[in-house]
Structures are given as structure tokens and as C-alpha cells.
Amino acid sequence: MSTYETNSASVWAASTAWSTALVLNATSAAASILLARASIVTCRRR
């Protein structure tokens, strides 16, 4: 493997990990927002 191939592979791995982290953060944020809305609705019903 040349240095260019190694660099491109490491860049691809880093970008993949970065996009995965962004997706996980967005998913957890959406879940927390939904949970907050659900708790607000249940509190209002009471």
C-alpha cells in the first residue's frame, strides 16, 4: 500500500466515524425532544 492509499483509507475511516457520530447525536437529540414533549403532555393531562 502506498502512503496515498493509507491516507485515503484513514480519511475515509475518520469521515465514516464522524458521520456516524453525527447521526447518533441527532438521533439522541430527537429522542430527548420527543421524550420531553411526551412528559409535558402527560403532565398537562394530569
Sequence and secondary structure as in RCSB ss.txt:
>XXXX:A:sequence
MSTYETNSASVWAASTAWSTALVLNATSAAASILLARASIVTCRRR
>XXXX:A:secstr
  HHHHHHHHHHHHHHHHHHHHHHHHHHHHHHHHHHHHHHHHHHH 
